[in-house]
Amino acid sequence: MGNRVADLHSLTTFQELLKCPVCFNFMPSPIYQCHNGHTLCSSCKARVLNKCPTCRHQLGDIRCLALEKMAESLQLHCKYEEFGCPEIIPYHTKLMHEDSCNFRPYSCPWYGCPCSAVGDIPLLVSHLTDYHKAVMLYGCKFELEFLIEDLYKCQSYKWDVTIINCFDKHFCLHAEAFLIGSTPVYMAFLSLIGNQAEAGNYSYSLEIGGNGRKLTFEGIPRSIRESKRSSLESADSLIVLGGMAFSLGGETRMPMLRVLGRIWKAQIPG
């Protein structure tokens, strides 16, 4: 028992030696050191203007080869272990793994205002309903109405998120209104609070209709890690331009876009 505790203490001490004193992340190769033996990572070396952050002496291009060699044999738990990641990763691939780890926490998908909330799926769902007051709907078929506001008279950007609880998953229906130049654009798309591999198991349709007209879109939901940027760049969403929105919404003082949606499990090729 005593030897095991000593081994764990030695491992913890070694891991601390591998952390950069500037960014506090594990240092990938190359690892640099000053003449007094203080180390830092290559990314931070340029940030500190080539001066050691510990003793303030001038840095050169001295590599700490001993520390780099010792790190090669080290294997570490993913930093998202607390979120469920079971992986134990070789030291030099740790950062690469964590950049794309499926268990890394999700950022808040309420793009209409700056929000720094991050967390796992239950925390994020609670955050959306409690803080942003997002409405939660249950079932794989849904119907919503969105007020078509005059973007010239109000603000030039509007955003809304509705949570759809379906197949024991949480999807976000995003509705956005914005101006491109002088043209109003109304956009809607679906994303999954989950990773992209899970999102690919589902398909969805959105239908906007009124006054004898109808627009329909079918697609695959994206992960909330990438949904807005990717949907804008690929036009992978239901988009209604300018006067068409008012035509579909009705010639009234407060026109509404009526959206019918459906989510189903995609057919996976055998």
Phi, psi and omega in degrees: 000316180297319180294323181294317178297319179295322178294318179296322178295318179296319180296318179296318179297318180296318179297323178294325178295334182274000180266135180291134180287352180262304182263348178065015173267162174295139185272119172280163175291143002277145175256129183254156177220155175272182181293340178268001175092004177283139187250160171198165184278163183294328180293320183279342180303318179287329183291330182267015176056039175064026174244137181298127181288347182266310183249355178068010175283159181294137177268148172249219177241040181279121178272143173267080187294328180297315180292321177299318181293317179295324181294332182301331183267358186271140173236137187230154171289147173298144181291349177262024178303322181294340178266003174115357181289124182268359191289141168244120196241140171305142188310313189282354174249006183298311182296321179297316179297315185292333178295333182237013183300131180293346181262001180295147184296156181265148174270152180301130182270014178277086189285350184290345178210155179298128179215125185260009182294135175224154178169185178281181187297311180300320180296318183292321178297316178297320179298316182295319182281324184276315185272312182270355179060036177292140178279139177252126175248148182244135180114161185266359170240137184213159179221132182222159173232134179240131178290130177272103181269151177283106185292342178284327184271328178260207177283161187271011182210127178228143181218142177212145178230131174241134180267131178248117178267110187211137181055034182060023175241163177245119177253153176245123171267114182263131174235124185229142174229130182204171179253133167250103190067243178251009183260121175290139179232131177242125188228143176220139176205165183246141174225160180254135170281085185175183182273171187292329178297319177292318182300326181293352179276358186231157171229163179209161174228146174233136180228128175244127182216160178165150178056037178077010180240157182206136172239135181231141176227137173236141181195187177250128180297150176260162173289148178294349176294336188220004195298312186293309183301313183294321181293322178293317184289325184260357185057032181275067184193168174276119185238130177237128184259141167038235187298338179300323180298317179291326178295319179287328185276346179102144181276072179234173180292330180231074182295144181237138171268121179265120185247124172254133181225156178212141177238137177217161178283131182289152176280115180272122180304136181281000000 
